[in-house]
Amino acid sequence: MSDIVSVGHLTIDRIFLPNRSVPFMVLGGSPTYVSLAASCLDARVSVVSKVGGDFPAAYSWWLKEEGIDLSGVVRVENGQTTRFELKYNSDLSERTLRLVSKAPPITVDDMPNSIKAKAIHLAPIVGEITYEVAQKLRTSTEVLSLDPQGLVRNFDENGNITYGVLSDKRVLDLLNIYKSSLVEIEAVTTQPNLKSAIKAVHDRGVKVVIVTLGMKGAALSVEGDFYNIPACKPEKIIDPTGAGDAFIGGFLTEYINGANYLRCACVASAVASLVVEAQGPTFSCDKTKIYQRARALYEKEIKE
């Protein structure tokens, strides 16, 4: 049994940062950041994904070296890996995303027969996970989590993104934990503000709702009890890619280990702060520093 299984497309990202004259290519995708964050906290981690024949062997080697089980990754030799271009503005507060190529969807037949985990996180980025896949995975775990970003994205012929509605809301009925950005939860629920959107997700039976707010931190709601979780201040800001995914990876790991919700959120914020200090997923995996930052955040910002 795994502790955490992350499901969604691994990607090849081309990232443009304002302090670099040329972009850089790096392993990406929500499962990458979720898994690395959980692995930093000593979780046993697996990925279920689908990639093309162009997916670099070096990326697979590196993830395996980090202790991540890739036996659930299907390689389609005549297919393409999902690729994105990410361009950040001058202060890294906003980005534009463009889809360059798209891997085949993840199907029920792609699910390993033996899959079992304490928590499974659904992390679609280009609509690659269906309700049927989520329904099957619901039977394989006690905790099912979702980041719906890829279920509300629409792509035009040039790969540019707009946000639409969540076409199949039944997936919300399967969840224990929901996590997304503010833009995404408003798209999912069609509600005009944070509080009403969170309530709409709770009304589907979801116990824990998390809305990440960038450098403002995150909103955490547990059965309607609302908490503001400040962002853990990083030593430097290099690349914010994947911070939200790392947040849920950290949160889930603490959650399945029985930590209270505020500790889960503080650890999650601390992991996210490490991610932004490096390019792509190459952040320092320092469990001691994560817990130090989480403790300081709780003592200074939340305890009072």
GUPA-760681 format. One record per residue (C-alpha): residue in one letter; x, z, y. Coordinates in Angstrom, 2 decimals. Layout:
BEGIN
> A | X | Z | Y
...
end
This chain:
BEGIN
> M | 0.00 | 0.00 | 0.00
> S | 1.18 | -0.84 | 3.50
> D | 0.65 | 1.49 | 6.42
> I | -0.10 | -1.33 | 8.86
> V | -1.02 | -4.96 | 8.17
> S | -1.11 | -7.31 | 11.15
> V | -3.06 | -10.57 | 10.77
> G | -2.68 | -13.59 | 13.04
> H | -0.38 | -16.47 | 13.88
> L | 3.33 | -15.95 | 14.29
> T | 4.45 | -18.24 | 17.11
> I | 7.38 | -19.94 | 18.73
> D | 7.29 | -19.08 | 22.44
> R | 8.97 | -20.82 | 25.34
> I | 9.16 | -18.25 | 28.13
> F | 9.85 | -18.94 | 31.81
> L | 11.01 | -15.88 | 33.76
> P | 11.53 | -15.90 | 37.54
> N | 15.10 | -14.57 | 37.33
> R | 16.24 | -17.27 | 34.89
> S | 16.99 | -20.86 | 35.81
> V | 16.02 | -22.14 | 32.36
> P | 13.40 | -20.98 | 29.84
> F | 14.30 | -19.44 | 26.51
> M | 12.79 | -19.95 | 23.06
> V | 11.92 | -16.90 | 20.99
> L | 9.82 | -15.65 | 18.09
> G | 6.41 | -14.54 | 19.33
> G | 2.82 | -13.92 | 18.37
> S | 0.87 | -10.68 | 18.31
> P | 1.81 | -9.81 | 14.70
> T | 5.49 | -9.88 | 15.67
> Y | 5.16 | -7.24 | 18.38
> V | 2.57 | -5.13 | 16.52
> S | 4.75 | -5.03 | 13.43
> L | 8.04 | -4.33 | 15.16
> A | 6.48 | -1.49 | 17.17
> A | 5.00 | 0.09 | 14.04
> S | 8.23 | -0.39 | 12.14
> C | 10.11 | 1.45 | 14.90
> L | 7.95 | 4.47 | 14.07
> D | 8.81 | 4.19 | 10.36
> A | 5.56 | 2.57 | 9.26
> R | 5.51 | 0.31 | 6.22
> V | 4.45 | -2.98 | 7.75
> S | 3.17 | -6.32 | 6.44
> V | 2.16 | -9.55 | 8.15
> V | -0.51 | -12.03 | 7.07
> S | -0.01 | -15.31 | 8.88
> K | 0.26 | -19.08 | 8.61
> V | 3.13 | -21.15 | 10.02
> G | 4.30 | -24.74 | 9.86
> G | 7.36 | -26.33 | 8.35
> D | 9.04 | -26.06 | 11.77
> F | 9.06 | -22.24 | 11.68
> P | 12.76 | -21.26 | 11.79
> A | 14.13 | -19.57 | 8.70
> A | 16.15 | -17.34 | 11.02
> Y | 12.94 | -15.79 | 12.37
> S | 11.78 | -14.91 | 8.86
> W | 15.19 | -13.50 | 8.01
> W | 15.21 | -11.33 | 11.13
> L | 11.74 | -9.88 | 10.50
> K | 12.67 | -9.08 | 6.92
> E | 15.85 | -7.38 | 8.14
> E | 13.61 | -5.21 | 10.31
> G | 11.77 | -4.11 | 7.16
> I | 8.65 | -6.21 | 7.62
> D | 6.98 | -7.63 | 4.50
> L | 6.28 | -11.36 | 4.93
> S | 4.83 | -12.02 | 1.47
> G | 1.48 | -12.71 | 3.16
> V | 2.87 | -15.50 | 5.36
> V | 1.80 | -18.98 | 4.23
> R | 4.12 | -21.84 | 5.16
> V | 2.48 | -25.28 | 5.48
> E | 5.41 | -27.69 | 5.31
> N | 3.54 | -30.64 | 6.80
> G | 1.91 | -28.48 | 9.48
> Q | 3.03 | -27.14 | 12.84
> T | 3.62 | -23.58 | 13.95
> T | 1.57 | -22.33 | 16.90
> R | 3.67 | -22.70 | 20.05
> F | 3.05 | -21.44 | 23.56
> E | 4.64 | -21.85 | 26.96
> L | 4.48 | -18.69 | 29.08
> K | 5.28 | -18.81 | 32.80
> Y | 5.47 | -15.62 | 34.87
> N | 5.11 | -15.26 | 38.62
> S | 7.81 | -13.76 | 40.84
> D | 6.96 | -10.09 | 40.19
> L | 5.94 | -10.58 | 36.52
> S | 2.42 | -9.33 | 37.24
> E | 0.72 | -12.58 | 36.22
> R | 1.39 | -15.38 | 33.77
> T | 0.01 | -18.75 | 32.80
> L | -0.21 | -19.68 | 29.16
> R | -0.23 | -23.17 | 27.69
> L | -0.81 | -24.04 | 24.04
> V | 1.70 | -26.63 | 22.82
> S | 0.82 | -26.79 | 19.11
> K | -1.48 | -24.99 | 16.71
> A | -0.98 | -23.91 | 13.11
> P | -3.82 | -24.20 | 10.56
> P | -6.36 | -21.36 | 10.52
> I | -6.00 | -18.35 | 8.25
> T | -8.63 | -18.51 | 5.52
> V | -10.09 | -16.11 | 2.98
> D | -8.06 | -17.92 | 0.32
> D | -4.88 | -17.03 | 2.22
> M | -5.52 | -13.32 | 1.81
> P | -3.22 | -11.66 | -0.75
> N | -5.27 | -10.35 | -3.66
> S | -3.47 | -7.04 | -3.61
> I | -3.79 | -6.40 | 0.13
> K | -4.41 | -2.75 | 0.90
> A | -3.45 | -0.79 | 4.00
> K | -4.20 | 2.37 | 5.92
> A | -4.90 | 0.18 | 8.95
> I | -5.34 | -3.57 | 9.39
> H | -5.06 | -5.11 | 12.84
> L | -6.68 | -8.48 | 13.47
> A | -4.68 | -10.31 | 16.14
> P | -5.98 | -13.87 | 16.55
> I | -4.44 | -15.87 | 19.39
> V | -5.95 | -19.35 | 18.87
> G | -9.17 | -18.60 | 16.98
> E | -7.39 | -18.61 | 13.62
> I | -9.34 | -15.69 | 12.14
> T | -13.00 | -16.08 | 11.14
> Y | -15.69 | -13.47 | 10.58
> E | -15.40 | -14.09 | 6.83
> V | -11.70 | -13.16 | 6.90
> A | -12.47 | -10.00 | 8.88
> Q | -15.27 | -9.13 | 6.48
> K | -12.96 | -9.43 | 3.49
> L | -10.27 | -7.32 | 5.14
> R | -12.82 | -4.64 | 6.00
> T | -12.93 | -3.79 | 2.29
> S | -9.13 | -3.37 | 2.15
> T | -8.67 | -0.61 | 4.69
> E | -10.13 | 2.55 | 6.18
> V | -9.23 | 1.46 | 9.72
> L | -9.93 | -2.05 | 11.00
> S | -8.70 | -2.92 | 14.48
> L | -9.17 | -6.05 | 16.59
> D | -7.61 | -7.66 | 19.63
> P | -10.06 | -10.53 | 20.31
> Q | -7.92 | -12.53 | 22.75
> G | -7.79 | -15.61 | 20.54
> L | -11.53 | -15.52 | 19.92
> V | -12.43 | -15.93 | 23.60
> R | -9.80 | -18.51 | 24.58
> N | -10.72 | -22.13 | 25.12
> F | -8.04 | -24.83 | 25.41
> D | -8.32 | -28.13 | 27.25
> E | -6.55 | -31.32 | 26.18
> N | -3.36 | -30.17 | 27.93
> G | -3.38 | -26.76 | 26.27
> N | -4.46 | -24.88 | 29.38
> I | -6.56 | -21.77 | 28.78
> T | -9.94 | -20.70 | 30.05
> Y | -11.99 | -17.77 | 28.78
> G | -15.35 | -18.21 | 27.10
> V | -17.74 | -15.93 | 25.25
> L | -17.22 | -14.35 | 21.84
> S | -19.22 | -16.75 | 19.70
> D | -19.66 | -14.45 | 16.69
> K | -20.17 | -10.85 | 17.79
> R | -20.70 | -9.69 | 14.21
> V | -16.97 | -9.02 | 14.00
> L | -17.43 | -6.06 | 16.37
> D | -19.71 | -4.39 | 13.83
> L | -16.81 | -4.17 | 11.35
> L | -14.39 | -2.32 | 13.63
> N | -13.10 | 1.21 | 14.02
> I | -10.79 | 0.33 | 16.92
> Y | -11.04 | -2.36 | 19.61
> K | -8.20 | -3.28 | 21.98
> S | -8.00 | -5.96 | 24.66
> S | -7.22 | -6.68 | 28.29
> L | -9.84 | -6.24 | 31.02
> V | -10.42 | -10.00 | 31.31
> E | -10.95 | -10.26 | 27.57
> I | -13.38 | -7.36 | 27.17
> E | -15.46 | -8.75 | 30.03
> A | -15.51 | -12.12 | 28.25
> V | -16.42 | -10.48 | 24.92
> T | -19.27 | -8.41 | 26.33
> T | -20.32 | -10.50 | 29.40
> Q | -20.37 | -7.20 | 31.30
> P | -19.10 | -7.19 | 34.91
> N | -16.93 | -4.07 | 34.94
> L | -14.73 | -1.85 | 32.78
> K | -17.13 | 1.01 | 32.08
> S | -20.10 | -1.17 | 31.16
> A | -17.93 | -3.41 | 28.99
> I | -16.51 | -0.43 | 27.10
> K | -20.04 | 0.93 | 26.56
> A | -21.15 | -2.44 | 25.18
> V | -18.38 | -2.33 | 22.57
> H | -19.22 | 1.28 | 21.65
> D | -22.84 | 0.23 | 21.23
> R | -21.74 | -2.00 | 18.32
> G | -20.52 | 1.12 | 16.50
> V | -16.85 | 0.95 | 17.48
> K | -15.37 | 4.45 | 17.73
> V | -12.21 | 3.79 | 19.78
> V | -11.99 | 1.28 | 22.64
> I | -8.70 | 0.56 | 24.42
> V | -8.35 | -1.68 | 27.46
> T | -4.79 | -2.40 | 28.58
> L | -4.33 | -2.72 | 32.33
> G | -0.73 | -3.90 | 32.68
> M | 1.43 | -1.73 | 34.90
> K | -1.63 | 0.41 | 35.64
> G | -1.59 | 1.69 | 32.07
> A | -4.65 | 1.66 | 29.83
> A | -8.19 | 2.93 | 29.55
> L | -8.98 | 4.85 | 26.36
> S | -12.53 | 5.65 | 25.32
> V | -13.29 | 7.64 | 22.17
> E | -16.99 | 7.77 | 21.34
> G | -17.69 | 7.57 | 25.07
> D | -15.12 | 10.15 | 26.24
> F | -13.00 | 8.30 | 28.80
> Y | -9.28 | 8.80 | 29.54
> N | -6.91 | 7.07 | 31.95
> I | -3.54 | 6.57 | 30.26
> P | -0.76 | 5.89 | 32.81
> A | 1.89 | 3.32 | 32.04
> C | 5.14 | 4.82 | 30.83
> K | 7.70 | 3.78 | 33.42
> P | 10.45 | 1.53 | 31.99
> E | 14.04 | 1.71 | 33.15
> K | 13.84 | -1.99 | 34.07
> I | 11.35 | -4.83 | 33.72
> I | 12.73 | -7.96 | 32.08
> D | 9.86 | -9.56 | 30.15
> P | 6.34 | -8.14 | 29.75
> T | 5.47 | -10.43 | 26.82
> G | 4.05 | -8.51 | 23.87
> A | 3.70 | -5.15 | 25.60
> G | -0.02 | -4.91 | 24.82
> D | 0.58 | -5.82 | 21.19
> A | 3.31 | -3.21 | 20.90
> F | 0.88 | -0.70 | 22.44
> I | -1.64 | -1.12 | 19.64
> G | 1.13 | -1.13 | 17.03
> G | 2.29 | 2.26 | 18.28
> F | -1.24 | 3.60 | 18.64
> L | -2.26 | 2.65 | 15.10
> T | 0.86 | 4.13 | 13.56
> E | 0.27 | 7.51 | 15.17
> Y | -3.47 | 7.28 | 14.45
> I | -3.09 | 6.85 | 10.69
> N | -0.63 | 9.76 | 10.70
> G | -3.32 | 12.05 | 12.08
> A | -2.18 | 12.43 | 15.68
> N | -4.77 | 13.20 | 18.35
> Y | -5.92 | 10.34 | 20.53
> L | -3.95 | 11.27 | 23.62
> R | -0.72 | 11.52 | 21.64
> C | -1.47 | 8.13 | 20.07
> A | -1.93 | 6.63 | 23.52
> C | 1.21 | 8.24 | 24.97
> V | 3.35 | 6.99 | 22.09
> A | 1.76 | 3.55 | 22.47
> S | 2.59 | 3.50 | 26.18
> A | 6.16 | 4.57 | 25.43
> V | 6.65 | 1.76 | 22.90
> A | 5.26 | -0.75 | 25.40
> S | 7.76 | 0.47 | 28.00
> L | 10.65 | -0.38 | 25.69
> V | 9.31 | -3.88 | 25.05
> V | 9.35 | -4.89 | 28.73
> E | 13.02 | -3.91 | 28.99
> A | 14.15 | -6.85 | 26.84
> Q | 13.56 | -10.56 | 26.38
> G | 10.89 | -11.35 | 23.81
> P | 10.78 | -9.07 | 20.77
> T | 14.47 | -8.05 | 20.99
> F | 13.69 | -4.60 | 22.41
> S | 15.61 | -1.52 | 21.33
> C | 14.00 | 0.17 | 18.35
> D | 14.71 | 3.78 | 19.30
> K | 12.23 | 6.24 | 17.78
> T | 13.83 | 9.22 | 19.51
> K | 13.52 | 7.57 | 22.93
> I | 9.91 | 6.57 | 22.21
> Y | 8.92 | 10.16 | 21.46
> Q | 10.88 | 11.49 | 24.44
> R | 9.08 | 9.12 | 26.78
> A | 5.72 | 9.88 | 25.19
> R | 6.27 | 13.63 | 25.60
> A | 7.32 | 13.23 | 29.23
> L | 4.29 | 11.05 | 29.97
> Y | 1.94 | 13.62 | 28.48
> E | 3.56 | 16.57 | 30.26
> K | 3.77 | 14.91 | 33.68
> E | 0.72 | 12.68 | 33.83
> I | -1.95 | 13.79 | 31.35
> K | -1.64 | 17.48 | 30.44
> E | -2.67 | 18.67 | 33.87
end
